[in-house]
Amino acid sequence: MRNLLITTTLTILLASCNQSFEKEIEQIKSETEIQIVKIELETLINEIDSRDEKTRYKANKKYTGKILQITGRTNGMSSEGYLRLQVNPGQNVVKCYGLTDEYMFSVNENDNVQITGEFELVNIESIFLRHGVMNNCKGMKVK
């Protein structure tokens, strides 16, 4: 009888610990899941390059510090080692840093790409110097 009581008590304790442990694991998973914001390059550029100050500041708040997955067209590779994404000549660009050399040399101007990285808006006040920056980028070509 005593063994049955001990076994039952241990079973109940283990079951409650297991449920608690599973809840903790689920909470940790949800806290550490990375939220990726998918956006077309043209949409992003229109928001960060807007003449309307409120639109630019909303875009800054909405995207800066987030992981973005941008789909768009390249405007070539810079001599400083980043990939430029640009919709139209004369518009501001998104500079993509951290891509592998292998990827950089496989991409040509006007290729359609999908780049994922952490976004920040630089020089938000400047008309000519304002641009987006993506850090720790991963990329792939798209058709």
Secondary structure, 3 states (H helix, E strand, C coil): CHHHHHHHHHHHHHHHHHHHHHHHHHHHHHHHCCCEEEEEHHHHHHHHCCCCHHHHHHHHHHHCCCEEEEEEEEEEECCCCCEEECCCCCCCCEEECCCCHHHHHHCCCCCEEEEEEEEEEECCCCCCCCEEEEEEEEEEECC
